[in-house]
Amino acid sequence: MLKEFKEFAMRGNVLDMAVGIIIGAAFGKIVSSLVDDIIMPPIGRALGHVDFSNLFINLGSTAYPTIAVAKAAGQPTLNYGLFLNTVINFLIVAFAIFLLLRIVNRWLVKPAPAAVPSTRDCPQCAMPIPVVAKKCGHCTSVV
């Protein structure tokens, strides 16, 4: 049983999948940093100095200035700002994967060869005739 497990774990597909998961996790961290540190601050500033990570609805009776303070007090909150950040993260990751797959498909998928024409036009009457014809069937001229 141990030998079978080793053969299973060392197959190319399993190793490729493991590498893909590790690279995907690292890529997710990069995209999260891109959204949180690069994209959201200018958007927040353009919308009046809004910090999306601190947008929340307090479900308790006491007002709190930040999510961290509300959570430290044990109050329930709806953290829609964090949700917006997560949605933007997802959209960026999905778009990056889409672009990557387009590039890979261009490399892997070879264009179909052009079809060999089976007919040509007669130089006298311009009617289509078979490529191998020696005489036009419409005007009877020699081609």
Secondary structure as GFF3:
##gff-version 3
##sequence-region A 1 143
A	DSSP	alpha_helix	2	9	.	.	.	ID=ss1
A	DSSP	alpha_helix	12	33	.	.	.	ID=ss2
A	DSSP	pi_helix	34	39	.	.	.	ID=ss3
A	DSSP	alpha_helix	40	46	.	.	.	ID=ss4
A	DSSP	three_ten_helix	52	54	.	.	.	ID=ss5
A	DSSP	beta_strand	57	58	.	.	.	ID=ss6
A	DSSP	alpha_helix	67	72	.	.	.	ID=ss7
A	DSSP	beta_strand	77	78	.	.	.	ID=ss8
A	DSSP	alpha_helix	80	108	.	.	.	ID=ss9
A	DSSP	beta_strand	119	121	.	.	.	ID=ss10
A	DSSP	beta_strand	128	130	.	.	.	ID=ss11
###
